């Protein structure tokens, strides 16, 4: 009897599992994964094509970068040197202008100020 009960339990368990539905669900999931794999394969192919297209551009940029960098550095140095020269010229012109102002002020003060005559009166005795 124990054997019969075990067989009955197994049969009920198999019926409860409903295996054909589970197999169908697994097949559906496998189909979805296969679709995802195909989509990823297409994306990888597109990415490879884009990389192939961009590779010459990247090589050209890497080749010309040092040249452009040196030209930019030279341009910046030239611009800064020019700006520095202009500042030096402005400082020199201002110094000359203030020297001229100082000289003209000292000249005008000398002409305005006349020697004072000091007269001392002594009371008559």
Buried (B, 14 or more C-beta within 10 A) or exposed (E): EEEEEEEEEEEEEEEEEEEEEEEEEEEEEEEEEEEEEEEEEEEEEEEEEEEEEEEEEEEEEEEEEEEEEEEEEEEEEEEEEEEEEEEEEEEEEEEEEEEEEEEEEEEEEEEEEEEEEEEEEEEEE
